[in-house]
Amino acid sequence: QVQLVESGGGLVQPGGSLTLSCAASGRIFSINVMGWYRQAPGKQRELVATITSHSSTNYADSVKGRFTISRDNAKNTVYLQMNSLKPEDTAVYYCNLDHLYGDSWGQGTQVTVSS
């Protein structure tokens, strides 16, 4: 079983920055994909960014050029650096790990972009 613990959410003004972190623990297959998804009120959960264990990345069009996903394989940790935040980025952000043993989700961390 895999546990994912997210941190780093909060309230930020438009144009500001935040960095989210997600630490994974448990039985983790070395070849995996970690990622961030978000869900705004009244909307479906959507992909934000993913990164493979070989550091290949994928981004939603809405965050390209503003968000950067990275990972530390030794720590089983994935990061999301979010710059130039907009009110429409407000959502609960969820960490995900997808690997041979299954698919796991974190509890989510709230990001609110507001003046």
C-alpha positions in Angstrom: 0.0 0.0 0.0 1.2 3.5 -0.9 0.7 6.6 1.2 0.9 10.1 -0.4 1.2 13.2 1.8 0.8 16.6 0.2 1.9 19.9 1.6 2.4 23.5 0.5 -1.1 24.7 -0.3 -2.5 28.0 0.9 -3.8 31.4 0.0 -1.8 33.5 -2.5 -2.5 36.7 -4.4 -2.9 36.7 -8.2 0.5 36.7 -9.8 2.1 35.0 -6.8 3.8 31.6 -6.4 3.4 28.5 -4.4 5.3 25.2 -4.4 3.4 21.9 -3.6 5.2 18.8 -2.4 4.0 15.2 -2.2 6.0 12.5 -0.5 5.2 8.9 -1.3 5.9 6.0 1.0 5.2 2.2 1.0 5.6 -0.4 -1.7 6.5 1.6 -4.8 7.6 0.1 -8.1 10.6 1.9 -9.4 9.0 2.6 -12.8 6.1 4.9 -12.2 4.3 8.1 -13.0 3.7 10.8 -10.4 1.4 13.7 -11.0 -0.8 16.5 -9.9 -4.5 16.9 -10.5 -6.9 19.5 -9.4 -10.6 19.9 -8.7 -12.4 23.2 -8.5 -15.8 23.5 -6.9 -18.5 22.2 -9.2 -16.0 20.9 -11.7 -14.4 17.5 -12.5 -11.0 16.6 -11.5 -8.5 17.5 -14.2 -4.9 16.8 -15.0 -2.3 19.5 -14.1 1.0 17.8 -14.8 2.7 14.4 -14.7 6.3 13.2 -14.6 7.6 9.7 -15.2 10.4 8.1 -13.2 12.6 9.0 -16.1 11.6 12.6 -15.8 9.5 12.9 -18.9 6.8 15.5 -18.3 3.4 16.4 -19.5 1.3 19.6 -18.7 -2.2 20.8 -19.2 -2.3 23.6 -21.7 -3.8 25.9 -19.1 -0.6 25.7 -16.9 2.2 25.4 -19.6 4.8 28.1 -19.0 3.6 28.8 -15.5 3.9 25.5 -13.6 6.9 23.2 -13.4 6.7 19.6 -12.1 9.8 17.9 -10.8 10.7 14.9 -8.7 13.4 13.5 -6.4 13.4 9.7 -7.0 15.6 9.1 -3.9 12.9 10.7 -1.7 9.9 9.4 -3.7 8.8 13.1 -3.8 7.2 15.1 -6.5 7.0 18.9 -6.5 4.8 21.4 -8.4 6.2 24.9 -8.7 3.4 27.2 -9.5 4.1 30.7 -10.8 2.0 33.6 -12.1 -1.0 32.1 -10.3 -4.5 33.1 -11.5 -7.8 33.0 -9.7 -8.9 30.2 -12.0 -6.1 28.1 -10.5 -8.1 27.9 -7.3 -8.8 24.3 -6.5 -7.9 21.3 -4.3 -4.7 19.8 -5.7 -4.3 16.1 -5.5 -1.1 14.1 -5.8 -1.2 10.8 -7.8 1.1 7.8 -8.1 0.5 5.3 -10.9 2.7 2.1 -11.0 2.7 -1.6 -11.5 1.0 -2.1 -8.1 -1.9 0.2 -8.7 -3.0 3.8 -8.5 -2.9 5.9 -5.3 -4.2 9.4 -4.4 -3.3 11.9 -1.7 -5.9 13.6 0.5 -5.5 16.9 -1.4 -4.3 20.4 -0.5 -6.2 23.6 -1.0 -4.8 26.3 -3.2 -6.7 29.6 -3.2 -5.7 32.5 -5.5 -7.4 35.7 -4.4 -6.7 39.3 -3.7 
